[in-house]
Amino acid sequence: MNALNHWKIKPFVNELTSIVLAQLVEKKAEKDRWKKTMNQWGLSMIFVVIATLVYLYFYKLPDTAPYVNPLTVLFGDEMVWICTVFVIFSSFHMIWMKKKYKKADDEFEAIRSDFINRNEEWWSDEEQWNKRHIVYEFMKKEYNINIFHK
């Protein structure tokens, strides 16, 4: 909320409008946090899969005799099992984070849509109504929140 007491928009918003804008900023930050966390887990999962394939290709498969089944080598290696467990755990964790991200996105979009739909209620007098584009531009520039239209 302190960030919305910015000197550029302070004269153009009333208390209720600043509270709703602060909620928008909080929900956007939560949504971005879940997206960032989900991307980090996804990248770590991709890294582990690539590292496992490199490990198998360069260290395990060349050492096998031609008559040994490669699946025996694959399933007999404990490093492959550890990586497989990590990938399975990461997959379930990413599914859980995707649900959290979807929930945060839905909450953010609900508040944003409600703000846009009830646009006339947020600006109490004629001067605020005429200068609302300054607040819109500020929110777009500072927080990447588009409240111009749906």
N, C-alpha and C positions, 0 to 999 in steps of 0.2 A: 504494500500500500504506500510505503514511503516513496517508492519510485514513481508513483503516479502523482505525487505532489510536485511534479516538475514545473518549473517556472513558466514554461511555454504553454502548458494546458491548464494550469490552476485556475485562471479566471474564466475558463470556458466550460467547466464541469461543476455540477453541484455534488453534494455528499453522496447521494444515492448512485449517481452515475459513476463516481470514482470507485465506489464499492464494487459495482458490477464490472468495471474495467479491471480492477485488481483481481477479481475472481477469474476473469478471462486470462490474465497474465499468469496466475497460479496454475490454472488448468493446462495452459499451453506449455508451461515449464514441466509439469508432470508428464504430459504427452511426449515432449521431447526427451525427457529422461528415460522413459520406457523404450522409446525408439533407439536411443543411443545404446542402452544396455542390451537390447535385443541384437543390434548390429554387432556389438562386441562379442557376444556369445556365438553368433553365427560365424564371425571371422575366426574365432578360436577353434570352432569345430572344423572349419575348412582347413585351418593350419594343421590340426591333429590328423585329419584324414590324409593330407598331402605328405606330412612327415611319416606317417605309417606306411604309405605306399613307397616312399623313397627308402625307408628302412628295409622293407621287404625286397625291393628291387636290387638294392646295392649290397645288402648285408646277408640276407637269408637265402634268397633263391639261387644265387651263384654257388653257394656252398653245398647244395643238394646234389646227390648223385642222379644220373638220368633215370634210374629205375625207381626213385622215391616219388610218391605221389605229392604234388605241391600242396594239396589240401591238408595233408598230414603235417607238413612244415608250418602251414598257416595256422592251423588250430592247435598245434603243439607249442607255439611260442607265447610266453606269458605277456610280452610287450604288446602283441596284437590284441590279446584279451583286455588288457588295461585300456588300450585306445578304443576298443569296441565299447567297453562299459562307459567310457567318457563320452563317446559320440551318442550313445543311447540316452545317457543322463542329460546331455546338452539338448538333445531333441525334445525330450519331455519338458525340460526347463524353458526352452524357446516356445513351446506350445502354451505353457502357462504365462509366459511374458507376453505373448501375442494376445491372449485374452485380456491381460491387464492394460496393454496398449489400446486395444479396441474399446475397452471401457472408458479409459481416459480420453480417447478421441471422441467417443459419443458424448461424454459430458461436456467437453470443450465445444463441440459443434452445437449442442443443445443451448448452451449459454450464448454462444455467438449468434445463433439464429434467433433466439429470443430477444437479444439486444437489437438486432436489425429489424425484427418485426415490430418492436415497441419503440421505434426510433423517436417518435413524437413525444413520448413521455420523459425521455432522459434530458431534454433541453428545456429548462423552465421558462426562459424568457426569449425575446426576439433576438437579442444580441448573441446569446449562446447558440441559438438555432442557426444564425447566419455564419457563425465561426466554427461550427462543428467539424468542418473539413480539416481544420488544424489538428483537432484531436484524432481524427481518422488517419491523417498522414503521420502523426507522431506514433500512433500505435503500429502502423505498418512499418515505419522506419526503425523504431526502437525494438519492437517485440515480434515483428513479422506476423502480425495479426491483422487480417483483412476484414474490416467491418464496414467497408463501402457497400458491399452487396453480398448476397448468398453465394 
